[in-house]
Amino acid sequence: MSPPVNAAPNLEFMSEADLQNANAAIDAADSVVRNAVRKLAETGSIDADQVLAYDVAHAAAAVETARAMIDYGAKGEIEAKLTCVFVADVVADLAGRLWGREKVWGSSVEVLAHTTGFVSTWRDPGVLAELAFTDGPRHLDDDFELVQDTFRRFSDEQVAPQAEHIHRTNADIPESLIEGLAEMGLFGLSIPEHYGGFASGGESDYYGMVIATEELSRGSLGAAGSLITRPEILARALEAGGTEEQKQTWLPRLASGEIMNAVAVTEPDYGSDVAGIKVTATPTGSGSDAGWLINGVKTWCTFAARADVLMVLARTNPDRSLGHRGLSIFIVPKERGDGHGFELTQAPDTPGGGGKMEARPIDTIGYRGMHSYEVSFDNWFVPAENLIGGADGEGRGFYYQMAGFENGRLQTAARAIGVMQAAYEAAKNYAENRVVFGSPIADYQLTRAKLTRMAALIQASRQFAYSVGRMMAKGEGKMEASMIKAYVCRAAEWVTREALQIHGGMGYAEEYDVSRYYVDARVLSIFEGADETLCLKVISRTLVNQLDA
């Protein structure tokens, strides 16, 4: 006999009032966030109030995610229920952040008092248990359903069967996967049609990228879901500042997958604080021999061995007081290597006398297949035409990089959604088949409540990703791209943790995929803009600046 599930309110019918109450709850949460932003503005120093700034950034991101769910909730009864569950969790989480810190936040918990009935209903354990195994449709049109089906099929048939081997042995990504995705047009999704890609300049570009990335990450974050990230960043940097000749030279080759690239920005002493980087590019030669000599060390260069070119951010002006205004971006060609690192040398007759490039692999607990490296440059020569933007691009590398990273943050959020979806599906399957104390654990209230909250969180993250994509297609949404990256990547840690917990002891065993999802998810809040940096340096500062405006 299955264990009893606590009695819950009748959820057979949803009324318009439920969504109205959800909207009112979001408005109340938003008022708390706005008061806290005012407190930050009054103090005049986010660095002096980092705890508040960090919490406010995540709370603001949660509110914006909830707003994206409201539109979704209006599309049907299941959608409305998931929306209410998610909004109730957002408000409850905010109340927890606020309680005991009312003076710091500039609001009393009483501001949320009128939401208590709504929150109580939709956080009721019986309600959550009753809604278990309710995922909700995505509401994609036929074209994007085809995109989803196509990449899901490739992920299921080609990626997933190899994912565990790649993870456990820290193997290289098979060329068959890269070639297959190139044939499907993956690398051209964000590149304009007139440069050999498939991007038309509208919302569909972002939708296609988000959908494809989610499905591939569902198969494997390290072996497939991240393959488009680096081409996306370099392509956007070229579109933002490249000369026409550079675009004609590099974009078609990126779109076809003829060349793959890595990104070399981070240094041992400088991560998110790129303004302080030390790697230098010094002009050398003249005429046809004109170029730059790159010296210094980069770290966390993911995919650097397999890559055909590196996108290198280097200091071209020795005046360090210029900060990011003294930085430029170079496209640095190289030979392919393997996952064990590489050592490359240029011919002695190369301008500058022939340089050297070495890479040391950095072993990681997850996100395997891509491989990360510490790369050192010793007088590595790069032709003058490989400075993005040419002479006009000198000193503008930071801005071109940010153009790439803004899109990269949305793409990273899509990766997190794919990992969450895989973990959720694994948890559901295991719960239905694992019998404990005479019943499948899927019958237990606690398991069911967890699954419901996972489903609501994943769907909310997905809908916010679509919303941010629409903004970015209009040239907007820079802050929202940081919000979704910060919020969804943290969410992935919780979802994969709970999925592993549902597996019990077997979740800790490598023979179950869920252990891979768990360690893979942990990196998401670190790369492409660390969580703390996005919250303190981007989101909270932008919120304060918007208040002033």
C-alpha positions as CSV (number, residue, x, y, z in Angstrom):
1,M,0.0,0.0,0.0
2,S,1.3,3.4,-0.9
3,P,1.9,5.9,2.0
4,P,-0.9,8.5,2.4
5,V,-0.5,11.9,0.8
6,N,-1.8,14.8,3.0
7,A,-5.1,16.2,1.9
8,A,-4.7,19.2,-0.5
9,P,-7.0,21.9,-1.8
10,N,-9.0,21.0,-4.9
11,L,-6.8,21.8,-7.9
12,E,-9.2,20.5,-10.5
13,F,-10.0,24.0,-11.6
14,M,-7.9,27.2,-11.7
15,S,-9.5,30.6,-11.6
16,E,-8.2,33.9,-13.1
17,A,-7.9,35.0,-9.5
18,D,-5.0,32.5,-8.9
19,L,-2.8,34.2,-11.5
20,Q,-4.0,37.6,-10.2
21,N,-2.8,36.7,-6.8
22,A,0.5,35.4,-8.2
23,N,0.9,38.7,-10.0
24,A,0.1,40.6,-6.8
25,A,2.7,38.5,-4.9
26,I,5.3,39.3,-7.5
27,D,4.5,43.0,-7.2
28,A,4.9,42.8,-3.4
29,A,8.3,41.1,-3.8
30,D,9.3,43.7,-6.4
31,S,8.5,46.5,-3.9
32,V,10.8,44.8,-1.3
33,V,13.6,44.6,-3.9
34,R,13.1,48.3,-4.9
35,N,13.3,49.4,-1.3
36,A,16.6,47.5,-0.9
37,V,17.9,49.1,-4.1
38,R,17.1,52.5,-2.6
39,K,19.0,51.5,0.6
40,L,22.0,50.6,-1.6
41,A,21.8,53.9,-3.4
42,E,21.6,55.8,-0.1
43,T,24.8,54.2,1.3
44,G,26.6,55.1,-1.9
45,S,28.8,52.1,-1.8
46,I,27.8,48.6,-3.0
47,D,31.2,47.3,-1.9
48,A,30.5,48.3,1.6
49,D,27.1,46.4,1.5
50,Q,28.1,43.4,-0.4
51,V,25.8,41.0,1.4
52,L,22.8,43.1,0.7
53,A,23.8,43.8,-2.9
54,Y,24.3,40.1,-3.5
55,D,21.0,39.1,-2.0
56,V,19.2,41.9,-3.8
57,A,20.7,40.9,-7.2
58,H,19.4,37.3,-6.8
59,A,16.0,38.4,-5.5
60,A,15.6,40.8,-8.4
61,A,16.6,38.0,-10.8
62,A,14.0,35.7,-9.2
63,V,11.3,38.4,-9.5
64,E,12.1,38.9,-13.2
65,T,12.0,35.1,-13.7
66,A,8.6,35.0,-12.0
67,R,7.3,37.8,-14.3
68,A,8.3,35.7,-17.3
69,M,6.3,32.8,-15.8
70,I,3.1,34.9,-15.6
71,D,2.7,35.0,-19.3
72,Y,3.3,31.3,-19.5
73,G,0.7,30.7,-16.7
74,A,-2.0,32.3,-18.8
75,K,-1.7,29.6,-21.5
76,G,-3.4,26.8,-19.6
77,E,-4.3,25.1,-16.3
78,I,-1.1,23.1,-15.9
79,E,0.9,26.2,-16.8
80,A,-0.9,28.3,-14.3
81,K,-0.3,25.7,-11.5
82,L,3.4,25.6,-12.2
83,T,3.5,29.4,-12.3
84,C,1.8,29.6,-8.9
85,V,4.2,27.1,-7.4
86,F,7.2,28.9,-8.6
87,V,6.0,32.4,-7.6
88,A,5.1,31.1,-4.1
89,D,8.7,29.7,-3.8
90,V,10.2,33.0,-4.9
91,V,8.2,35.0,-2.3
92,A,9.0,32.5,0.4
93,D,12.7,32.7,-0.4
94,L,12.6,36.5,-0.3
95,A,10.8,36.5,3.0
96,G,13.6,34.3,4.4
97,R,16.3,36.8,3.1
98,L,14.3,39.7,4.6
99,W,13.5,38.3,8.0
100,G,15.9,39.5,10.6
101,R,17.4,42.0,8.2
102,E,14.5,44.3,7.8
103,K,16.5,47.4,8.7
104,V,19.2,46.5,6.2
105,W,16.7,45.9,3.4
106,G,14.6,48.9,4.2
107,S,11.3,46.9,4.4
108,S,9.3,45.0,7.0
109,V,8.2,41.4,6.5
110,E,4.7,42.8,6.8
111,V,5.0,44.1,3.3
112,L,4.6,40.5,2.2
113,A,1.8,39.8,4.7
114,H,-1.0,40.0,2.2
115,T,0.7,37.2,0.1
116,T,0.6,34.7,3.0
117,G,-2.6,33.0,1.8
118,F,-1.4,32.6,-1.7
119,V,2.0,31.3,-0.6
120,S,0.4,29.0,1.9
121,T,-1.8,27.4,-0.7
122,W,0.9,26.9,-3.3
123,R,3.6,25.7,-0.9
124,D,1.2,23.3,0.8
125,P,2.9,19.9,0.8
126,G,-0.3,18.2,-0.4
127,V,-0.5,20.6,-3.4
128,L,3.1,20.0,-4.3
129,A,2.6,16.2,-4.0
130,E,-0.5,16.3,-6.2
131,L,1.3,18.2,-9.0
132,A,4.2,15.7,-9.2
133,F,5.1,14.6,-12.7
134,T,3.6,17.7,-14.1
135,D,6.1,19.3,-16.5
136,G,4.1,21.6,-18.6
137,P,4.4,22.2,-22.4
138,R,6.9,24.7,-23.8
139,H,4.6,26.3,-26.4
140,L,7.1,26.4,-29.2
141,D,5.8,26.9,-32.8
142,D,6.3,24.2,-35.4
143,D,9.7,25.5,-36.6
144,F,11.2,25.4,-33.1
145,E,9.5,22.1,-32.3
146,L,11.5,20.8,-35.2
147,V,14.7,22.4,-33.9
148,Q,14.1,20.8,-30.5
149,D,13.3,17.4,-31.9
150,T,16.3,17.5,-34.2
151,F,18.9,18.3,-31.5
152,R,17.2,16.1,-28.9
153,R,17.4,13.2,-31.2
154,F,21.1,13.8,-31.9
155,S,21.6,14.2,-28.1
156,D,19.9,11.0,-27.3
157,E,21.4,8.9,-30.1
158,Q,24.9,10.3,-30.4
159,V,25.8,12.3,-27.3
160,A,24.3,10.5,-24.3
161,P,25.7,7.1,-25.2
162,Q,29.3,8.5,-25.1
163,A,28.8,11.0,-22.3
164,E,29.7,8.8,-19.3
165,H,32.8,7.4,-21.0
166,I,34.1,10.9,-21.8
167,H,33.4,12.0,-18.2
168,R,34.9,9.0,-16.4
169,T,38.1,8.8,-18.6
170,N,38.4,12.6,-19.1
171,A,38.6,11.8,-22.8
172,D,38.6,14.2,-25.7
173,I,35.3,15.0,-27.4
174,P,35.0,12.6,-30.4
175,E,35.4,14.3,-33.8
176,S,32.2,12.5,-34.9
177,L,30.2,14.7,-32.5
178,I,31.8,17.9,-33.7
179,E,31.4,16.9,-37.3
180,G,27.8,15.9,-36.8
181,L,26.8,19.1,-35.1
182,A,28.7,21.1,-37.8
183,E,26.6,19.3,-40.5
184,M,23.4,20.2,-38.6
185,G,24.4,23.9,-38.6
186,L,24.9,24.3,-34.9
187,F,27.9,26.6,-35.2
188,G,26.1,28.9,-37.6
189,L,23.0,29.6,-35.5
190,S,24.3,33.0,-34.3
191,I,26.2,34.0,-37.4
192,P,24.4,36.1,-40.1
193,E,23.3,34.5,-43.3
194,H,25.5,36.6,-45.5
195,Y,28.5,35.3,-43.6
196,G,27.6,31.6,-44.0
197,G,25.4,31.2,-40.9
198,F,21.7,31.0,-40.3
199,A,21.0,34.1,-38.2
200,S,18.4,36.5,-39.7
201,G,18.7,39.2,-37.0
202,G,15.5,38.4,-35.2
203,E,14.2,36.6,-32.1
204,S,14.5,33.3,-33.9
205,D,18.3,33.5,-33.7
206,Y,18.2,33.5,-29.9
207,Y,15.4,30.9,-29.7
208,G,17.3,28.5,-31.9
209,M,20.5,28.9,-29.9
210,V,18.7,28.5,-26.5
211,I,16.7,25.4,-27.6
212,A,19.7,23.7,-29.3
213,T,21.9,24.4,-26.3
214,E,19.4,23.0,-23.8
215,E,18.9,19.8,-25.7
216,L,22.6,19.2,-26.2
217,S,23.4,20.0,-22.6
218,R,20.7,17.6,-21.6
219,G,22.9,14.9,-23.2
220,S,26.2,16.2,-21.9
221,L,27.3,19.7,-20.7
222,G,31.0,19.0,-21.4
223,A,30.7,16.8,-24.6
224,A,28.1,18.8,-26.5
225,G,26.2,21.5,-24.8
226,S,29.2,23.8,-24.5
227,L,30.6,23.4,-28.1
228,I,28.7,26.5,-29.3
229,T,29.8,28.8,-26.5
230,R,33.2,29.8,-27.7
231,P,32.2,30.3,-31.4
232,E,29.3,32.4,-30.1
233,I,31.6,34.6,-28.1
234,L,34.2,35.1,-30.9
235,A,31.5,35.6,-33.6
236,R,29.8,38.3,-31.5
237,A,33.1,40.0,-30.9
238,L,33.8,40.0,-34.6
239,E,30.3,41.3,-35.4
240,A,30.8,44.1,-32.8
241,G,34.2,45.3,-33.9
242,G,35.7,43.3,-36.7
243,T,36.7,44.8,-40.1
244,E,34.7,43.6,-43.1
245,E,37.7,41.6,-44.2
246,Q,38.0,39.9,-40.8
247,K,34.3,39.0,-40.9
248,Q,34.6,37.6,-44.4
249,T,37.7,35.6,-43.4
250,W,36.6,34.1,-40.0
251,L,32.8,34.1,-39.7
252,P,32.1,31.6,-42.6
253,R,34.7,29.2,-41.2
254,L,33.3,29.5,-37.7
255,A,29.7,28.9,-39.0
256,S,30.7,25.7,-40.9
257,G,32.8,24.3,-38.1
258,E,35.9,24.3,-40.3
259,I,37.6,26.1,-37.4
260,M,36.9,25.8,-33.7
261,N,38.1,28.4,-31.2
262,A,38.9,28.8,-27.5
263,V,38.8,32.0,-25.4
264,A,41.9,33.1,-23.5
265,V,40.9,36.0,-21.2
266,T,41.4,34.8,-17.6
267,E,44.8,35.0,-16.0
268,P,46.2,33.4,-12.9
269,D,45.9,36.7,-11.0
270,Y,42.9,38.1,-12.9
271,G,39.6,36.4,-13.4
272,S,36.5,38.6,-13.6
273,D,38.8,41.6,-13.0
274,V,40.0,41.7,-16.6
275,A,41.1,45.3,-16.5
276,G,44.2,44.3,-14.6
277,I,45.4,41.5,-17.0
278,K,49.2,41.3,-17.6
279,V,49.5,39.4,-20.9
280,T,51.0,41.8,-23.4
281,A,51.0,42.2,-27.1
282,T,53.9,44.3,-28.4
283,P,54.1,45.6,-32.0
284,T,56.8,44.2,-34.2
285,G,58.0,44.3,-37.8
286,S,56.7,46.4,-40.7
287,G,55.0,45.9,-44.0
288,S,54.1,42.3,-44.7
289,D,56.0,41.3,-41.5
290,A,54.0,43.6,-39.2
291,G,52.3,42.0,-36.3
292,W,52.4,41.5,-32.5
293,L,54.4,39.4,-30.1
294,I,52.2,38.0,-27.3
295,N,53.8,37.2,-23.9
296,G,52.4,36.0,-20.7
297,V,50.1,33.3,-19.2
298,K,46.4,32.7,-19.5
299,T,44.4,30.2,-17.5
300,W,41.1,28.4,-17.7
301,C,41.3,28.3,-21.5
302,T,38.6,25.7,-22.2
303,F,39.0,23.7,-25.4
304,A,42.4,25.3,-26.1
305,A,44.0,22.0,-27.3
306,R,41.4,21.1,-29.9
307,A,40.9,24.7,-31.0
308,D,42.3,26.0,-34.3
309,V,42.4,29.6,-33.1
310,L,42.5,31.3,-29.7
311,M,40.6,34.5,-29.0
312,V,43.2,36.3,-26.8
313,L,42.6,39.4,-24.8
314,A,46.0,41.2,-24.3
315,R,47.4,44.5,-23.1
316,T,48.5,46.5,-26.1
317,N,49.1,49.7,-24.2
318,P,51.8,49.4,-21.4
319,D,50.2,52.1,-19.4
320,R,48.3,50.0,-16.8
321,S,46.5,53.0,-15.5
322,L,44.3,52.8,-18.6
323,G,42.8,49.6,-17.2
324,H,40.4,48.0,-19.8
325,R,41.0,50.8,-22.3
326,G,44.5,49.4,-22.9
327,L,43.3,46.0,-24.0
328,S,42.8,44.5,-27.5
329,I,41.6,41.2,-28.9
330,F,43.6,39.0,-31.2
331,I,42.7,35.9,-33.2
332,V,45.6,33.6,-32.7
333,P,45.9,30.6,-35.1
334,K,47.4,27.4,-33.7
335,E,47.7,23.7,-34.5
336,R,45.4,21.2,-32.9
337,G,46.5,19.3,-29.9
338,D,44.9,16.6,-27.6
339,G,43.6,16.6,-24.1
340,H,47.0,16.0,-22.5
341,G,48.3,19.5,-23.3
342,F,50.6,20.7,-26.1
343,E,53.8,22.5,-26.9
344,L,54.0,24.5,-30.1
345,T,56.8,26.4,-31.7
346,Q,56.9,28.8,-34.6
347,A,59.6,28.6,-37.3
348,P,62.8,30.6,-36.7
349,D,62.1,32.7,-39.7
350,T,58.8,33.8,-38.3
351,P,58.8,37.6,-37.6
352,G,60.0,38.0,-34.1
353,G,62.3,35.0,-34.3
354,G,59.9,32.2,-33.7
355,G,57.7,32.0,-30.6
356,K,56.5,29.2,-28.3
357,M,53.1,28.3,-26.9
358,E,52.7,25.7,-24.2
359,A,49.6,24.4,-22.5
360,R,49.2,22.5,-19.2
361,P,45.8,20.7,-18.7
362,I,43.9,21.6,-15.5
363,D,42.1,18.5,-14.1
364,T,38.5,19.2,-13.0
365,I,35.9,17.3,-11.0
366,G,33.4,17.8,-13.8
367,Y,32.8,19.5,-17.2
368,R,35.1,17.0,-18.8
369,G,35.6,16.5,-22.5
370,M,36.2,20.2,-23.2
371,H,39.4,20.3,-21.0
372,S,40.8,23.5,-19.6
373,Y,44.4,24.7,-19.8
374,E,46.9,27.1,-18.5
375,V,48.5,28.5,-21.7
376,S,51.8,30.4,-21.8
377,F,53.0,32.5,-24.7
378,D,56.6,33.3,-25.3
379,N,57.1,35.8,-28.2
380,W,54.2,34.2,-30.1
381,F,53.8,36.1,-33.3
382,V,50.3,37.2,-34.6
383,P,49.9,39.0,-37.9
384,A,48.7,42.6,-37.7
385,E,45.5,41.7,-39.6
386,N,44.5,39.4,-36.7
387,L,43.9,42.3,-34.3
388,I,40.1,42.5,-34.2
389,G,39.1,45.9,-35.6
390,G,42.5,46.5,-37.0
391,A,44.1,49.8,-36.0
392,D,40.7,51.1,-34.9
393,G,40.2,48.1,-32.6
394,E,43.4,48.8,-30.6
395,G,42.3,49.4,-27.0
396,R,38.7,48.3,-27.6
397,G,39.1,44.7,-26.9
398,F,37.3,44.8,-23.6
399,Y,34.1,46.1,-25.3
400,Y,34.3,43.6,-28.1
401,Q,34.7,40.8,-25.5
402,M,31.7,42.0,-23.5
403,A,29.6,41.9,-26.7
404,G,30.4,38.3,-26.9
405,F,30.0,37.5,-23.2
406,E,26.5,39.0,-23.0
407,N,25.2,36.4,-25.4
408,G,27.4,33.8,-23.8
409,R,25.6,34.4,-20.5
410,L,22.3,33.6,-22.1
411,Q,23.8,30.6,-23.7
412,T,25.2,29.5,-20.4
413,A,21.8,29.7,-18.8
414,A,20.5,27.5,-21.5
415,R,23.2,25.0,-20.7
416,A,22.1,25.1,-17.0
417,I,18.5,24.4,-18.1
418,G,19.6,21.4,-20.1
419,V,21.5,19.9,-17.2
420,M,18.6,20.5,-14.9
421,Q,16.2,18.8,-17.3
422,A,18.5,15.8,-17.5
423,A,18.7,15.6,-13.7
424,Y,14.9,16.0,-13.4
425,E,14.2,13.2,-15.9
426,A,16.7,10.9,-14.2
427,A,15.1,11.6,-10.8
428,K,11.6,10.9,-12.1
429,N,12.7,7.6,-13.7
430,Y,14.6,6.4,-10.6
431,A,11.7,7.4,-8.3
432,E,9.2,5.4,-10.2
433,N,11.4,2.3,-10.2
434,R,13.0,2.3,-6.8
435,V,11.0,0.6,-4.1
436,V,11.7,1.5,-0.5
437,F,9.6,0.1,2.5
438,G,7.3,-1.6,0.0
439,S,6.5,1.4,-2.2
440,P,8.1,3.2,-5.1
441,I,9.7,6.3,-3.7
442,A,7.6,8.2,-6.3
443,D,4.6,7.6,-4.0
444,Y,6.1,9.4,-1.1
445,Q,5.1,13.0,-0.4
446,L,8.6,14.3,0.0
447,T,9.8,12.9,-3.3
448,R,6.7,14.2,-5.1
449,A,7.1,17.7,-3.6
450,K,10.7,17.8,-4.7
451,L,9.8,16.8,-8.2
452,T,7.1,19.5,-8.5
453,R,9.4,22.2,-7.3
454,M,12.1,21.0,-9.8
455,A,9.6,21.1,-12.7
456,A,8.4,24.6,-11.8
457,L,11.9,25.9,-11.5
458,I,13.1,24.4,-14.7
459,Q,10.1,25.7,-16.6
460,A,10.4,29.2,-15.1
461,S,14.1,29.2,-16.1
462,R,13.3,28.2,-19.6
463,Q,10.6,30.8,-20.0
464,F,12.9,33.5,-18.7
465,A,15.5,32.4,-21.2
466,Y,13.0,32.9,-24.0
467,S,12.1,36.3,-22.6
468,V,15.7,37.4,-22.4
469,G,16.3,36.2,-26.0
470,R,13.4,38.4,-27.2
471,M,15.0,41.4,-25.4
472,M,18.4,40.7,-26.8
473,A,17.0,40.5,-30.3
474,K,16.0,44.2,-29.8
475,G,19.4,45.2,-28.6
476,E,18.2,45.2,-25.0
477,G,18.4,42.8,-22.0
478,K,22.1,43.2,-21.0
479,M,21.3,43.2,-17.3
480,E,18.7,40.5,-17.8
481,A,21.3,38.3,-19.5
482,S,23.4,38.6,-16.3
483,M,20.3,38.0,-14.2
484,I,19.4,34.8,-15.9
485,K,23.0,33.5,-15.8
486,A,23.3,34.2,-12.1
487,Y,19.9,32.9,-11.1
488,V,19.6,29.8,-13.3
489,C,23.1,28.5,-12.7
490,R,22.5,28.6,-8.9
491,A,19.1,26.9,-9.5
492,A,20.9,24.1,-11.4
493,E,23.0,23.3,-8.3
494,W,19.8,22.8,-6.2
495,V,18.0,20.7,-8.9
496,T,21.0,18.4,-9.5
497,R,21.6,18.1,-5.8
498,E,18.0,17.0,-5.1
499,A,18.0,14.7,-8.1
500,L,21.1,13.0,-6.7
501,Q,19.5,12.8,-3.3
502,I,16.5,11.0,-4.7
503,H,18.9,8.4,-6.0
504,G,20.2,7.9,-2.5
505,G,23.4,6.0,-2.3
506,M,23.3,5.2,-6.0
507,G,23.4,8.9,-6.8
508,Y,26.9,8.9,-5.4
509,A,28.0,6.1,-7.7
510,E,29.5,7.0,-11.0
511,E,27.4,4.3,-12.7
512,Y,24.4,6.7,-12.6
513,D,24.5,9.7,-14.8
514,V,23.1,11.9,-12.1
515,S,26.5,12.1,-10.4
516,R,27.8,13.7,-13.5
517,Y,25.0,16.2,-13.7
518,Y,25.8,17.2,-10.1
519,V,29.5,17.9,-10.6
520,D,28.9,19.5,-14.0
521,A,26.3,21.9,-12.6
522,R,28.7,23.2,-10.0
523,V,30.9,24.9,-12.6
524,L,28.0,27.0,-14.1
525,S,28.1,29.6,-11.3
526,I,31.9,30.1,-11.8
527,F,32.6,30.5,-15.4
528,E,31.3,33.1,-18.0
529,G,31.1,35.6,-15.2
530,A,31.4,34.4,-11.6
531,D,28.1,34.6,-9.6
532,E,29.5,37.1,-7.1
533,T,30.9,39.4,-9.8
534,L,27.7,39.4,-11.8
535,C,25.6,40.2,-8.8
536,L,27.9,42.9,-7.3
537,K,29.5,44.5,-10.4
538,V,26.7,44.2,-12.9
539,I,23.2,43.5,-11.6
540,S,23.1,45.5,-8.3
541,R,25.0,48.4,-9.9
542,T,22.6,48.5,-12.8
543,L,19.6,48.4,-10.5
544,V,21.0,51.4,-8.6
545,N,21.8,53.3,-11.8
546,Q,18.3,52.7,-13.1
547,L,16.9,54.1,-9.9
548,D,19.0,57.3,-10.4
549,A,17.8,57.5,-14.0
